[in-house]
């Protein structure tokens, strides 16, 4: 099952879910206007963290949370603590019995907060930089990913380098941030991250030519596989997304650099398919979200286009794209896949 949250800026956000058997449900109106959100599957449901959209300056970008359950949808959104405001992110991931959320504060420093098994959020805490006493900072948010319990986070620094940090589980602390061996990146664009059994893979945008690049930190060796570009024509000015299909098999999806198209390439080890079109230029289109497939599909890609949610299903070769009925005026989409 897929659960998606549609942000509509200064209008009521909506949630909608998909199953291969029943298709898409009718949208559920939420008690929040959403600027940006992040979703994570957790203990049979979904947790969402979101930045509020508001015409009142003192309310804009405040952090809220809610949980989704099958049959009932999302409960009411509530504030995460007091004084939690973000200009980048948020991003959330499940870590065993807990969840972790991170965000870029209004001071352009990174913060984290944990939701424990007792249903309580911890106080906001500094996300560690490169040495004791340092707090991570930068122009864009951290992206989180979980391999089940272990968490990985990646972000771009002011120096146009990528940094990674890990956390072994709910009772642990984040490691000091370490630089990834990449070419200079567009540091206003969050990287895409996927933790897996062999380490963590990053997908990001190079400063020199806006090409999309990939690198993997292999654990437990703690060695980097080496930077590779997806191809000369895989270029973007927005955050790409991807799905790791195998050790050297990645499906990368991105928004066009100078148009509103959505494109993809598949490959690894320096061998990539020629970029192909999911949808061409047209109405305003959001950044894509890529999820593991359900019901026999290899992958699912969600994005908004002209305000409506679009759902593209990948069979291993091509995409079938469908409009999702009864959705409109959406600006962003965030989503999670339930096992």
C-alpha positions in Angstrom: 0.0 0.0 0.0 1.1 3.6 -0.7 0.1 6.6 1.4 0.6 10.1 0.0 0.2 13.5 1.5 -0.6 16.4 -0.9 0.7 19.8 0.1 -1.4 22.7 -1.2 0.4 25.7 0.3 -2.2 28.1 1.8 -5.0 25.6 1.4 -6.1 22.4 3.3 -3.7 19.5 2.7 -5.0 16.1 1.7 -4.0 12.5 2.2 -4.8 9.6 -0.2 -3.8 6.0 -0.3 -3.4 3.3 -3.0 -3.7 -0.5 -3.0 -3.4 -2.7 -6.1 -6.7 -4.3 -5.2 -8.8 -1.1 -4.7 -6.9 1.6 -6.5 -6.8 5.1 -5.0 -9.1 6.1 -2.1 -11.0 9.4 -2.0 -8.8 12.2 -0.6 -9.0 12.9 3.1 -8.9 16.6 4.1 -6.4 17.3 6.9 -6.4 20.0 9.6 -3.2 21.6 8.3 -2.0 23.7 5.4 1.3 22.1 4.3 4.4 23.6 2.8 6.6 20.5 2.9 6.2 17.1 4.5 7.9 13.7 4.9 6.4 10.3 5.6 7.7 7.0 7.0 6.1 3.7 7.4 6.1 2.6 11.1 4.5 -0.3 13.0 1.7 -0.9 10.5 0.9 2.7 9.9 2.6 5.9 8.7 4.0 8.9 10.5 4.1 12.3 8.8 6.0 15.4 9.8 5.2 18.6 8.0 6.0 22.3 7.8 2.9 24.4 8.2 2.0 26.9 5.4 0.3 30.0 6.7 -0.4 33.6 5.7 0.6 34.5 9.3 4.4 35.0 9.3 4.7 33.8 12.9 3.1 30.5 12.0 4.9 29.8 8.7 7.1 26.6 8.6 6.3 25.4 12.2 6.6 21.7 12.5 3.6 19.4 13.0 3.1 15.6 13.1 0.3 13.1 12.7 -0.1 9.3 12.3 -2.0 7.4 9.6 -3.8 4.1 10.2 -5.6 1.9 7.6 -9.3 2.4 7.7 -9.2 5.7 9.6 -6.5 7.7 7.7 -4.7 10.5 9.5 -5.5 11.8 12.9 -5.3 15.5 13.8 -1.9 17.2 13.3 -0.3 18.6 16.4 2.9 20.7 17.0 6.2 18.9 17.6 7.3 20.7 20.8 7.5 24.4 21.0 9.5 26.7 18.7 10.2 24.1 16.0 10.5 26.0 12.8 12.2 24.8 9.6 13.5 26.3 6.4 14.7 23.0 5.0 13.2 19.5 5.2 11.8 18.0 7.3 12.8 14.4 6.8 11.7 11.4 8.8 12.7 7.7 9.0 11.7 4.7 11.2 14.3 3.2 13.5 13.0 0.1 15.2 10.5 1.1 17.8 11.2 4.8 17.3 11.3 7.4 14.6 13.7 10.2 13.9 13.0 13.5 12.2 15.6 16.1 11.1 15.2 19.6 9.8 17.1 22.8 8.9 16.3 25.5 11.4 15.8 29.2 10.7 19.4 29.7 11.8 20.5 27.4 9.0 21.7 24.8 11.5 20.5 21.2 11.5 18.4 19.7 14.3 17.0 16.3 15.2 14.1 15.0 17.3 13.1 11.4 18.2 9.7 9.9 18.7 9.9 7.1 21.2 7.9 3.9 21.8 6.0 5.7 24.6 4.6 8.2 22.0 6.6 11.2 23.2 8.8 13.5 21.2 12.2 14.2 22.6 13.5 17.8 22.9 15.0 19.3 19.8 18.8 18.5 19.7 21.7 19.8 17.6 22.7 17.5 14.7 26.5 16.9 15.0 29.0 18.4 12.7 32.5 17.1 12.1 34.0 17.3 15.6 32.8 17.6 19.3 30.9 20.8 19.9 30.2 21.4 16.2 26.7 21.6 14.9 26.0 20.7 11.3 24.8 23.6 9.1 24.2 24.4 5.5 21.8 25.9 2.9 19.5 22.9 2.5 18.0 20.1 4.6 19.2 16.7 5.7 17.7 13.6 4.0 17.2 10.5 6.2 17.0 6.9 5.3 16.7 3.7 7.4 17.7 0.1 6.8 15.4 -1.0 9.5 17.0 0.2 12.7 20.2 1.9 11.6 19.8 5.4 10.2 21.8 7.4 7.8 21.6 11.1 7.0 23.2 13.2 4.3 23.4 16.9 3.6 25.3 19.5 1.6 27.5 22.0 3.4 28.3 25.6 2.7 31.6 24.4 1.1 29.6 22.4 -1.6 30.6 19.1 -0.1 28.3 16.3 0.9 28.4 15.0 4.5 27.1 11.8 6.0 26.2 10.7 9.5 24.8 7.5 11.0 22.9 6.3 14.1 22.9 2.7 15.2 19.4 2.8 16.7 17.0 4.6 19.1 19.4 4.4 22.1 22.4 5.6 20.2 23.7 9.0 19.2 24.5 10.4 15.7 28.1 9.9 14.6 30.1 13.0 13.7 29.6 14.1 10.2 32.2 13.0 7.6 32.7 14.3 4.1 31.9 12.1 1.1 34.4 12.0 -1.7 32.3 13.8 -4.3 32.8 16.6 -6.8 31.4 20.0 -5.7 27.6 19.8 -5.5 24.7 22.2 -5.8 24.4 22.7 -2.1 20.9 24.3 -2.3 19.6 20.9 -3.4 19.1 18.1 -0.9 20.7 14.8 -1.8 18.6 11.6 -2.2 19.7 8.8 0.2 19.0 5.1 0.6 20.3 3.0 3.4 20.7 -0.7 2.7 22.3 -3.9 3.9 25.7 -2.9 2.3 25.8 0.7 3.4 24.3 3.9 2.1 23.9 5.3 -1.5 23.7 9.0 -2.3 22.3 10.6 -5.4 23.0 14.3 -5.9 23.5 17.1 -8.4 27.0 18.4 -9.5 27.7 22.1 -9.5 29.7 22.2 -12.7 27.1 20.9 -15.1 24.0 20.0 -13.1 24.5 16.3 -13.9 23.1 13.7 -11.5 25.8 11.6 -9.8 25.8 8.5 -7.5 28.2 7.3 -4.9 27.9 4.5 -2.3 29.6 4.1 1.1 30.2 0.4 1.5 30.0 -1.0 5.0 31.5 -2.5 7.1 34.6 -1.7 5.0 33.8 2.0 5.2 35.0 2.5 1.6 33.4 4.6 -1.1 32.6 2.9 -4.4 33.5 6.0 -6.4 31.5 8.8 -8.0 29.7 8.0 -11.3 27.4 10.2 -13.3 24.1 9.0 -14.6 24.8 10.4 -18.0 25.5 13.6 -19.9 21.7 14.2 -20.4 20.7 13.4 -16.9 20.6 17.0 -15.6 18.3 18.8 -13.1 18.0 21.8 -10.9 15.9 20.0 -8.3 16.3 17.1 -5.9 16.2 13.7 -7.8 14.9 10.5 -6.2 15.9 6.9 -6.8 15.3 3.3 -5.8 18.2 0.8 -5.3 17.1 -2.4 -7.1 20.3 -4.2 -6.6 24.0 -3.8 -5.7 24.7 -2.1 -9.1 21.2 -1.4 -10.2 19.5 1.9 -9.5 16.4 3.5 -10.9 17.0 7.3 -10.9 14.1 9.7 -11.5 14.3 13.5 -11.9 12.6 16.7 -12.9 13.8 18.4 -16.1 16.3 21.2 -15.8 14.6 23.7 -18.1 11.2 22.1 -18.5 8.4 20.4 -16.5 9.2 16.9 -17.7 9.9 13.9 -15.5 12.7 11.5 -16.7 14.4 8.3 -15.6 17.5 6.2 -16.2 18.5 2.8 -14.8 22.0 1.4 -14.3 25.1 1.4 -12.2 28.9 0.8 -12.3 29.2 3.5 -14.9 26.7 1.9 -17.3 23.3 3.7 -17.5 20.4 3.6 -19.9 19.8 6.6 -22.0 17.4 9.0 -20.2 13.8 8.3 -21.1 10.6 10.3 -20.6 7.9 9.5 -18.0 6.0 12.7 -18.9 7.2 15.4 -21.2 7.1 19.2 -20.7 3.7 20.6 -19.8 1.9 22.0 -16.7 3.9 22.8 -13.6 5.2 19.6 -12.1 6.6 18.8 -8.6 9.7 16.8 -7.7 9.1 13.1 -8.1 8.9 10.6 -5.2 10.2 7.0 -6.0 9.0 4.0 -3.9 9.4 0.3 -4.1 6.6 -1.3 -6.2 3.4 -2.9 -4.9 1.2 -5.6 -6.5 3.8 -6.8 -9.0 5.2 -3.4 -10.0 8.9 -2.9 -9.8 8.7 0.8 -8.7 6.1 3.5 -8.1 6.7 7.2 -9.0 4.4 9.9 -7.7 4.4 13.6 -8.7 1.9 16.4 -9.1 1.3 17.9 -12.5 -1.0 20.9 -13.1 -2.2 20.4 -9.5 -3.3 16.8 -9.9 -1.5 13.7 -8.5 0.1 11.5 -11.2 1.0 7.9 -10.5 3.6 6.2 -12.7 4.1 2.4 -12.4 7.4 0.8 -13.6 7.3 -2.8 -14.9 11.1 -3.0 -15.3 11.2 -1.5 -18.8 8.6 1.2 -19.2 6.2 3.4 -17.1 2.5 3.4 -17.2 1.2 6.9 -16.1 -2.2 7.5 -14.6 -4.1 10.6 -13.4 -5.4 10.2 -9.8 -9.0 11.3 -9.9 -10.4 13.9 -7.5 -7.0 15.5 -6.8 -6.4 19.2 -7.6 -4.4 22.2 -6.6 -1.6 20.1 -5.2 1.9 21.7 -5.1 4.0 18.9 -3.5 3.7 15.2 -2.7 5.3 13.1 -0.1 4.7 9.4 0.3 5.5 6.2 2.1 5.1 2.5 1.2 3.7 0.0 3.7 5.0 -3.5 3.5 
